[in-house]
Amino acid sequence: MSAYSYAKRAGKILCIGRNYVEHIKELNNKAPAQPFYFLKPSSSVIHPGQGPILVPKGTTVHYELELAVILSKRLQNLDPSTFGEKEALDAIEGYALALDLTARNVQDEAKKKGLPWTIGKGFDTFLPLSKYIKKSDIPDPHNAYLNLTVNGETKQSDSTNLMVFRIPRILSTMSSVMTLEPGDIILTGTPKGVGPIVPGDNIHGEISYDGKKIPEGDLNFDVAQKPGPYEFKET
């Protein structure tokens, strides 16, 4: 598989929210009793070397570094008593490092007014994805280490073993609602330390396993102002 071809195969990009306790606390959110998730459009995907991350006018954009799972098999109604653990893990084809970018003020307004918050997650360039990471490079997806810097300063640095809901539980919950297909990409949540980026910043994400950085997981982007007519205004 070429470095980025996996992203072109994705029929769905599903993202778990509130899956690390300290991140839940820093946003003053309530911890969920079961996994909940949202969709990001494929048009929000950008890869290293394809240009900068674009900040829309009037928005406060936050970074969220996450491990992304790429599926190789169809999953439907996984056994909720075991979360289909073996079936779920067997269905993982590989991984990627992802940045789930959020226009936080757009999202917050939508939440406050009971409106959908697709816009706050779906702008162009709001899903930077790394090269494809082979499954063998991350033998245990709950034991990888994520690190993110902004302008050289560490902002996020935590292990995926801090996930509230592990990947089999995530896939079991999702597959009970909608069939998961080969090529679908699943983002597994972000640890603490989220914060804003602005035009002129540089953001750099890395993933390591057993203390060794995985080269394919490198994400390095400059940040610029988004051109075009959009400017955040109250709905």
N, C-alpha and C positions, 0 to 999 in steps of 0.2 A: 504494500500500500504506500502511495506517495505521502509526503509529509502532511498535506492538508486535504487530501481527497475525501477523508472520512466526513468532513463537515458538509460536503456537497450531497452526501447520501442521507443526511438526517431528515426524516419526515417530521419529527417533533423535537423540540428542545424544551425540556422540562426542568424546572429549577425548584429545589426544596428551600423553603423559608424557615428561619429560626431553628437552626439545627446545631448551634453551639451555645451553651448556657451563657457564657460571658458576653457574647454578641447580643443575645436577647436582652440582657441587663443594660448594656450600653445604649440601646435604643428605647429603653423603658417599655418594652413589649411584654406581653403575657406569653408564657411558655405553652406551646400547643400540646394537647393530649395525644395527638396522632399526627403523622406527617401531613403537611399541606404544601401545595406547590402551585406554580404559575408557569405560563408559557412565555418564551421569548421568540421573536420572529427570526428566521434564517437570515433576513436582510441586515440584522444587527451584528452579524459575525464579521470580524476583521482579524487578519493574521499579521504577525510581525513582518515588517517590510512593505505593508500595503498602505501606509500612511498613518497620520496621527489619530488618536482618540479625539473626537469632536464634542465640545461642550456647547449645548444649545444656549442661545441668549436668554438670560433671566433665570437660569436653572442653577441649582446647587447639586453638583454631581459627586456621588460617593463611589469609591471602589469597594469591591468585595471579592477577594481571592478564593477560588474554590477548586476542588478536584472534580473533574468531569469524567463520567463513565460513558463508554461507547458500547452499545449493545450489538451482539451478533446473532441473537435468536429472538423469536417471537415469544412474548410472555403474556399470559392471560389468566387472571384469577389464581394467582399463586396461593398456596395453602396458608391461610392467616395464622394457623396454630404454630407453624414453624417458620413463617414468613418465606417459605420456599427457599430456605437458605442455600442448599446445594444447587438447586435449579437456577437461582438468581445469580450466584457467583459464577456458575458455568456459562451463563449467558453474556458475561462481560468479554468483549473482544479486546478492548484496550482502554487507554485513558488519554486525557489531555489536561493541561492546566488552563483554567478559565478565569476571566474577570467578568463578574456580573456587575455592570455599571448601572447606577440608579440615579435618576433625577429626583433627589429626595424631596424637594419642596413640591414637585409635581405629584409625587406619590402621596405625600402627607395631606395635600389638599383633597385628593381623591378619596383617601381613607376617611377624612373628616366629614365629607359630604356623601359618603356611601356610594361613590362612583367607582367604576373599574379603574385599575391603575396600570393598564397596559402601556399607556404613553410613557409613563415614568421609567419603564424598563425597556422600551422598544425602539429608541432612537437608533439611527445608523451609527455604527462603531461601538455600540453598547455591549458587545459580547466578543472581546478579544479572546482568541483561542490559540493555544500553542500547536506545535507539531504533534503528530500522533506518537503516543508513548506505548510501547509494547507491554502487554499484560505481564510478561516475565520480568519487566523492570520494576514492577510494583507487586511483589508476591502477595502482600496483604494490604489492601486499600485502606484499612483502618490503622495503618502504621506508617503513613507517609508524613512528610513535614513540609509545611507551606511557609513561604517567606516573601514579604512584599516591602519594597522601599519606595518612597516618594522623594525625589531629589537627593537620593543617597541616604535618607534617614529611614530606619526600620519602623514600619507601622503595624504590620501583621507578622506574627511568628509563632506558629502553633502546630500541633500534631493533629492528624485526622482521627486519632483515637479519642478525641474529645467530642465526636459526633454524638448528639442525643439519640437520633435514630440512625442505625447502621444501614448499609446499602441493601441487604435483603429485606429489611422492614420497609424501606423506601420503595423498592420495586414491587413488593407485595401490595402495598397500599395503592400505588399507581395502577398496577395491572388489574385491580378490582374495579377500577373506574373506566379506564381506557386501555385497549390492547397496546402493548409496547411492541415495536417492530424493530427488526434488524436495522442498524444505522442510527436509531434514536440516540440522542445525547441527553444525559441526566447530570445536572449540576447538584452537588451534594451539600451545599451550605457553606457559610463562611465563618471563620473564627473572629474573635474580638479584634478591635483596632481599626474598624472602618472609619473613613473620614473623607474630606473633600479633596478634589483635584481641580486645578484651574488652568486656563491657557498659559503656556510657558513652562509647566511642570514636566518632569520625566517620571514615569512609573515603571517599576521593574519587579516582576514576579518570578519566583523560582520554586521548584519542588525537589525534594531529596528523599532518598530511602537508605536506611542504614548509614546515615552520615555522608552519603555520596550524592552529589547533585546530578540530576538527570538532564543532560544537555537538551534533549528534545522538549523539555518543559519550560524553556526560557521564554519569558514575555517581557519585551522592552519597547515602550511606546512614549513618544512625546505627546503632549496635549495641546490642542489648538481650539480656536473658536469655530463653531459650526457656521458655515455660510447658509444663506437662504432666508426665507421670510419668517420662519418660526421664531416666536419670542413668547416666553411663558406669561400668560395672563390668567387672572382668576376665572374659573369656569362658572 
